[in-house]
């Protein structure tokens, strides 16, 4: 276990390249930071309630020791190393050590079931795996026979594995000890190996979420990641003084670009929470200056705020509602440095003392210089809520294949319904026939691993890459994403149907966790709803509504009435948008179980697999369009211990009120209010 104290890096380790033009790989940047800012913190981890810190020089030593251990175990240049677990310093160092030796790291989602893990291990031809703990080791052992190339498993946390006597299983500390012995007998091996890495080399293989099929391995080079990371940092003026909370899955491109790529480019510190359960507490303690989260995280934070306000006194609730209303009127204008009356500024300042400041401090957002959301569209009301509090939240647009950054909203030009203009060195165009967004940039991926046909379908010879998203540019040159191009459809009467757009509006409500909209080639739009157990449970307890399970709560008549009110508010909102006014939700049902990645209904990044859900719940979809009052379903579920079971249910189908399309004058008055 590392100590809290920061130790200066030994002088003899200053073999990092000093010419900035040579800093074209992460291992080279690591040695550069160790030589130039060796005493500055590079990574922190909370363990047993205590934050521990490692400096850049300490990190370089830790990585060198692991690299030596890998070589002693037979590692060869070009080998693939799977990295599996929560965000832990040692797992980040495993990525660094692999790259320093000319290998390719392959992060795997820590909540992957064994079959999903086996697919990636086999497809990526992984020889070594570095796992966090017993849970991940057990899954690796279970699939090892199906992955003939997997030879060695290294584990970080030894708890629960005292009696594991497998010859291929090795303790992380033991490997590092062997690595230090290797370094003693092979002086200079580490800087020499690092010097052989080149910007055009493969840096990492990240697997897509597999929304429509098997995940694809996206090969990204150092040039891809470093150039886009630097351009984005320059765009926001971010540097080595930043702090970021590293809590999202390491196998996700968003986590990799912010907590690894940009941290190496700028030299700032990343902070690993103690566990997923303590993320919000750790967020408050760190108070990051730079923050990234998908919309669902911001939705969860808002849900917690609203639940806590229900527990507050009548006076506090009234004060919160008053100042929040004022913030929604003027907060975003103040943040964007627009002209606001002196009275409104003074009132907003009072709100900052009484409400906004304490709320941001409680949420851990008081030091934020810039926060991003991406991955899917965020509801405009949710987006405006954070900006009205003074949080500089922006939307960006990107994907694994682009090394994330395609578009970012500039300060002073932040809109709730766009993702901003393309950033430096990125070109974007809209296909005139299909409306699909295409891009060309330094971050465009090298290829899909072992999938030349899929690569050629996505990446053209001239460098233009198909995103699969439908969108257009507004009058200010900002890109607006409508939906996945393949998901945008039409109702029977020709009305535009954009399911994700409708689903995002539904998910703004704290009572709705997930939504799946249907309507393409149908007479009207309909929806499945997943309630948020915590938010609805809290609401039900306050009203004395008894329930013993998620299924009972979801079926309660009072809950149906609550969700119906949310659906009808969305319908009223849709009625003010001419293009989609005809796709209001006429019928809906509340599902008897939560949609789950283990059941194949969501991806590991919690994206809805709409086609899979439509097929799995076909009897319920048919019932929504048959005029029936109920729908029957028998569903197989996967329990946490891997066992399978069946849930039978008869679900009530509810009619929702729809509204005539609003006139231009009504729309104008609504916006003015």
Residue pairs with C-beta under 8 A, 6 or more apart in sequence:
1 47
1 52
2 52
2 54
2 58
2 62
2 89
3 52
4 50
4 51
4 52
4 53
6 39
6 41
6 53
6 54
6 55
6 58
7 55
7 57
7 58
8 38
8 39
8 55
8 57
9 34
9 35
9 38
9 39
9 55
9 56
9 57
9 58
9 60
9 61
10 57
13 31
13 34
13 35
13 57
13 60
13 61
14 35
15 31
15 35
15 188
15 191
16 28
16 31
16 32
16 34
16 35
16 36
16 191
17 23
17 28
17 31
17 32
17 195
18 32
18 35
22 28
23 29
23 32
24 197
24 198
24 199
24 222
24 223
24 226
25 99
25 194
25 197
25 198
25 199
25 201
25 203
25 222
25 226
26 96
26 99
26 203
26 222
26 225
26 226
26 260
26 261
26 264
27 96
27 99
27 100
27 193
27 194
27 197
28 194
28 195
28 197
29 264
29 265
30 56
30 59
30 60
30 63
30 96
30 100
30 194
30 264
31 60
31 191
31 194
33 40
33 42
33 56
33 60
33 264
33 267
34 56
34 57
34 59
34 60
37 56
37 240
37 267
38 55
38 56
38 57
38 60
39 55
39 56
39 57
40 55
40 56
40 240
40 267
40 269
41 53
41 54
41 55
41 56
41 269
42 54
42 55
42 56
42 58
42 59
42 263
42 267
42 269
42 270
43 53
43 54
43 59
43 89
43 92
43 269
43 270
43 271
43 272
44 51
44 52
44 53
44 54
44 269
44 270
44 271
44 272
44 286
45 51
45 52
45 88
45 89
45 271
45 272
45 274
46 52
46 271
46 272
46 273
46 274
46 278
46 282
46 285
47 274
48 274
49 274
51 271
51 285
54 62
54 89
56 267
59 89
59 93
59 96
62 89
62 90
62 93
62 176
63 93
63 96
63 97
63 100
64 97
64 100
64 179
64 183
64 190
65 176
65 177
65 179
65 180
65 183
66 90
66 93
66 94
66 97
66 172
66 175
66 176
66 179
67 97
67 100
67 101
67 179
67 190
67 193
68 178
68 179
68 180
68 181
68 182
68 183
68 186
68 189
68 190
69 175
69 176
69 177
69 178
69 179
69 182
70 81
70 97
70 98
70 101
70 103
70 128
70 175
70 179
71 101
71 179
71 182
71 186
71 189
72 178
72 179
72 181
72 182
73 128
73 152
73 170
73 175
73 178
74 151
75 101
75 103
75 127
75 128
77 101
77 102
77 103
78 102
78 103
78 104
79 98
79 101
79 103
79 104
79 127
79 128
80 103
80 104
80 105
80 106
80 124
80 125
80 126
80 127
80 128
80 205
81 94
81 98
81 103
81 104
81 105
81 106
81 126
81 127
81 128
81 129
81 130
82 105
82 106
82 107
82 108
82 120
82 121
82 124
82 126
82 128
82 129
82 130
82 150
83 91
83 94
83 95
83 98
83 105
83 106
83 107
83 108
83 129
83 130
83 250
84 91
84 107
84 108
84 110
84 112
84 117
84 129
84 130
84 131
84 132
84 136
84 139
84 140
85 91
85 110
85 131
85 132
85 133
85 136
85 156
85 250
86 110
86 132
86 250
86 272
86 275
86 276
87 246
87 247
87 248
87 250
87 255
87 259
87 272
87 273
88 132
88 156
88 272
89 272
90 130
90 156
90 172
91 130
91 132
91 156
91 250
92 250
92 259
92 260
92 270
94 105
94 130
94 154
95 105
95 107
95 204
95 260
98 104
98 105
98 128
99 105
99 197
99 203
99 204
100 190
100 193
100 194
100 197
101 193
102 193
102 196
102 197
102 201
104 202
104 203
104 204
104 205
105 204
105 205
106 120
106 124
106 126
106 204
106 205
106 207
106 217
107 204
107 206
107 249
107 250
107 251
107 256
108 117
108 120
108 121
108 207
108 251
109 116
109 249
109 251
109 252
109 604
110 132
110 136
110 249
110 250
110 251
111 249
111 597
111 598
111 604
112 120
112 139
112 604
113 139
113 598
113 638
113 642
114 139
114 142
114 143
114 642
115 143
116 604
117 139
117 140
117 143
118 143
118 146
118 147
119 214
119 215
120 126
120 207
120 215
120 217
121 129
121 140
121 143
121 147
121 149
121 150
122 146
122 147
122 149
123 217
123 449
123 450
124 205
124 207
124 217
124 449
125 149
126 147
126 149
126 150
127 149
127 150
127 151
127 152
128 150
128 151
128 152
128 153
128 154
129 140
129 150
129 152
129 153
129 154
130 154
130 155
130 156
130 172
131 137
131 140
131 153
131 154
131 155
131 156
132 155
132 156
132 157
133 155
133 156
133 157
133 159
133 160
134 155
134 157
134 159
134 160
134 161
136 155
137 153
137 155
137 161
137 164
137 169
140 150
140 153
141 153
141 166
141 169
144 150
144 153
144 168
151 168
152 168
152 170
153 166
153 168
153 169
153 170
154 170
154 171
154 172
154 175
155 161
155 169
155 170
155 171
155 172
156 172
158 171
161 169
182 189
183 189
183 190
197 222
198 222
199 221
199 222
199 223
199 226
200 221
200 222
200 223
201 221
201 222
202 219
202 220
202 221
202 446
203 220
203 221
203 222
203 224
203 225
204 219
204 220
204 225
204 256
205 217
205 218
205 219
205 220
205 449
206 217
206 218
206 220
206 251
206 252
206 253
206 256
206 400
207 215
207 216
207 217
207 218
207 251
208 215
208 216
208 218
208 400
209 215
209 603
209 604
209 605
209 607
210 216
210 603
211 603
211 607
211 609
212 486
212 609
212 611
216 448
216 449
216 451
216 454
217 448
217 449
217 450
217 451
218 253
218 400
218 401
218 445
218 448
218 449
219 445
219 446
219 447
219 448
219 449
220 400
220 403
220 443
220 445
220 446
221 446
223 442
224 403
224 442
224 443
224 444
224 445
224 446
225 256
225 257
225 261
225 403
225 443
226 261
226 265
227 425
227 442
227 443
228 257
228 261
228 402
228 403
228 404
228 405
228 441
228 442
228 443
229 257
229 261
229 262
229 264
229 265
229 403
229 405
230 265
231 405
231 423
231 424
231 425
231 442
232 262
232 404
232 405
232 408
232 423
233 239
233 262
233 265
233 266
234 424
235 408
235 410
235 423
235 424
236 369
236 370
236 408
238 262
238 266
238 268
238 290
238 369
238 370
239 266
239 267
239 268
240 266
240 267
240 268
241 268
241 289
242 266
242 268
242 269
242 288
242 289
242 290
242 369
243 268
243 269
243 271
243 286
243 287
243 288
243 289
243 290
243 367
244 258
244 259
244 263
244 268
244 269
244 270
244 271
244 288
244 289
244 290
244 291
244 292
245 270
245 271
245 273
245 279
245 282
245 283
245 286
245 288
245 291
245 364
246 255
246 258
246 259
246 270
246 271
246 272
246 273
247 272
247 273
247 276
247 279
247 282
247 283
248 254
248 255
248 259
248 292
248 293
248 294
249 255
249 604
249 605
250 256
250 259
251 604
252 605
253 398
253 399
253 400
253 403
253 404
254 292
254 294
254 374
254 375
254 404
257 403
257 404
257 405
258 290
258 292
259 270
260 270
261 403
262 268
263 269
263 270
268 290
271 282
271 286
271 288
273 279
273 282
273 283
274 282
280 301
280 304
280 363
280 364
283 363
283 364
284 361
284 362
284 363
284 364
285 364
286 364
287 364
287 366
287 367
288 364
288 367
288 368
289 367
289 368
289 369
290 368
290 369
290 370
290 371
291 365
291 368
291 370
291 371
291 372
292 371
292 372
292 373
292 374
293 371
293 372
293 373
294 373
294 374
294 375
294 376
294 605
294 606
295 373
295 375
295 376
295 377
295 378
295 379
295 382
295 504
295 507
296 606
298 373
298 378
298 382
298 386
298 393
299 379
299 382
299 507
299 508
299 510
301 363
302 382
302 385
302 510
303 510
303 532
303 534
303 535
305 359
305 363
306 510
306 535
307 510
307 534
307 535
307 538
309 316
309 317
309 320
310 317
310 538
310 539
310 542
312 320
319 354
319 355
320 355
323 350
323 351
323 354
323 355
323 356
324 355
324 388
326 344
326 347
326 348
326 351
327 348
327 351
327 355
327 356
327 388
327 389
328 384
328 385
328 388
329 344
330 340
330 344
330 345
330 348
331 348
331 356
331 387
331 388
331 389
331 390
332 384
332 387
332 388
332 414
333 339
333 340
334 340
334 345
334 348
334 390
335 387
335 388
335 390
335 392
336 411
336 412
336 414
337 412
340 348
352 390
356 389
356 390
357 366
359 389
360 366
360 368
360 389
360 390
360 391
365 371
365 386
365 389
365 391
368 391
368 392
369 392
370 392
370 394
371 386
371 391
371 392
371 393
371 394
372 393
372 394
372 395
372 396
372 408
373 383
373 393
373 394
373 395
373 396
374 395
374 396
374 397
374 398
374 404
374 419
375 605
375 607
376 500
376 504
376 607
377 481
377 500
377 501
377 504
378 395
378 416
378 504
379 504
379 505
379 507
379 508
380 416
380 417
381 508
382 508
383 393
383 395
383 416
384 416
386 393
387 393
387 414
392 411
394 408
394 409
394 414
394 420
395 409
395 414
395 418
395 419
395 420
396 404
396 405
396 406
396 407
396 408
396 409
396 419
396 420
397 406
397 407
397 408
397 419
397 420
397 479
397 481
398 404
398 405
398 406
398 407
399 406
399 467
400 445
401 444
401 445
401 458
401 459
401 465
401 467
402 439
402 441
402 443
402 444
402 445
402 465
402 467
403 441
403 443
403 444
403 445
404 443
405 423
405 426
405 441
405 443
406 419
406 422
406 423
406 426
406 428
406 439
406 441
406 443
406 467
406 479
407 419
407 420
407 421
407 422
407 423
407 426
407 428
407 478
407 479
408 419
408 420
408 423
409 415
409 418
409 419
409 420
409 478
410 420
410 421
413 420
413 476
413 478
414 420
415 474
415 478
417 480
418 474
418 478
418 479
418 480
419 478
419 479
419 480
419 481
420 478
420 479
421 476
421 477
421 478
421 479
422 428
422 439
422 479
425 441
425 442
426 439
426 440
426 441
426 443
427 439
427 440
427 441
428 437
428 438
428 439
428 479
429 437
429 438
429 439
429 464
430 436
430 437
430 438
430 471
430 472
430 473
431 437
431 438
434 470
434 485
435 470
435 471
435 472
435 482
435 485
435 488
436 466
436 467
436 468
436 469
436 470
436 485
437 467
437 469
437 470
437 471
437 479
437 481
438 464
438 465
438 466
438 467
439 464
439 465
439 467
440 462
440 463
440 464
440 465
444 459
444 463
444 465
445 459
445 465
447 455
447 459
448 454
448 455
448 458
457 466
458 465
458 466
459 465
459 466
460 466
468 484
468 485
468 486
469 481
469 482
469 483
469 484
469 485
470 481
470 482
470 483
470 484
470 485
470 488
471 479
471 480
471 481
471 482
472 479
472 480
472 482
473 479
473 480
474 480
482 488
482 498
482 501
483 498
483 499
483 500
483 501
484 500
487 498
487 499
487 500
487 520
487 610
488 496
488 497
488 498
489 497
489 499
489 519
489 520
489 521
490 496
490 497
490 520
490 521
491 497
491 519
491 520
491 521
491 522
491 523
491 524
491 525
491 582
491 583
492 521
492 522
492 523
493 523
493 582
495 580
495 581
495 582
495 583
496 579
496 580
496 582
496 583
497 517
497 519
497 520
497 525
497 580
497 583
498 580
498 583
499 516
499 517
499 518
499 519
499 520
499 610
500 517
501 580
502 515
502 517
502 525
502 527
502 570
502 574
502 580
502 583
502 585
503 514
503 515
503 516
503 517
503 527
503 608
505 570
505 573
505 574
506 512
506 515
506 517
506 527
506 529
506 566
506 567
506 570
507 513
507 514
507 515
509 566
509 569
510 532
510 535
511 531
511 532
511 535
511 536
511 539
511 562
511 563
511 566
512 529
512 530
512 531
512 532
512 563
512 566
513 530
513 531
513 532
513 533
513 594
514 529
514 530
514 594
514 595
514 602
514 608
515 527
515 528
515 529
515 530
516 527
516 528
516 595
516 608
516 610
516 613
516 614
517 525
517 526
517 527
517 585
518 525
518 526
518 527
518 528
518 614
518 621
518 624
519 525
519 526
519 583
522 625
523 625
524 583
524 584
524 586
524 587
525 583
525 584
525 585
525 586
526 585
526 586
526 587
526 588
526 621
526 624
526 625
527 567
527 585
527 587
527 588
528 588
528 589
528 590
528 591
528 613
528 617
528 620
529 563
529 567
529 588
529 589
529 590
529 591
530 590
530 591
530 594
530 595
531 550
531 553
531 554
531 559
531 563
531 590
533 550
533 553
533 594
536 553
536 559
536 562
537 547
537 553
539 562
540 547
540 553
540 556
540 558
540 559
543 558
545 553
545 556
545 558
545 559
547 553
547 556
550 592
550 593
550 594
551 592
551 593
551 647
551 649
553 559
554 590
554 591
554 592
555 590
555 592
555 649
555 651
555 652
559 590
560 590
560 652
560 654
563 588
563 590
563 654
564 588
564 654
564 656
567 585
567 588
567 656
568 656
568 657
570 584
570 585
571 584
571 585
571 656
571 657
571 658
571 659
572 659
574 580
574 581
574 583
574 584
575 581
575 584
575 658
575 659
575 660
575 661
575 662
576 662
576 666
576 667
576 670
578 661
581 661
581 662
582 661
584 656
584 658
584 659
585 656
585 658
586 655
586 656
586 658
587 624
587 625
587 653
587 654
587 655
587 656
588 624
588 653
588 654
588 656
589 620
589 623
589 624
589 631
589 651
589 652
589 653
589 654
590 651
590 652
591 617
591 651
592 633
592 635
592 647
592 649
592 651
593 635
593 637
593 647
595 601
595 602
595 608
595 613
596 602
596 637
596 638
597 603
597 604
597 606
598 638
599 636
599 637
599 638
600 609
600 612
600 616
601 608
601 609
601 612
601 613
601 616
602 608
602 609
603 609
614 621
616 635
617 633
617 635
619 631
619 632
619 633
620 631
620 633
620 651
622 631
623 630
623 631
623 632
623 653
624 631
624 653
628 653
629 652
629 653
630 650
630 651
630 652
630 653
631 650
631 651
631 653
632 648
632 649
632 650
632 651
633 648
633 649
633 651
634 646
634 647
634 648
635 646
635 647
635 648
635 649
636 644
636 645
636 646
637 644
637 645
637 646
637 647
638 644
639 645
662 670
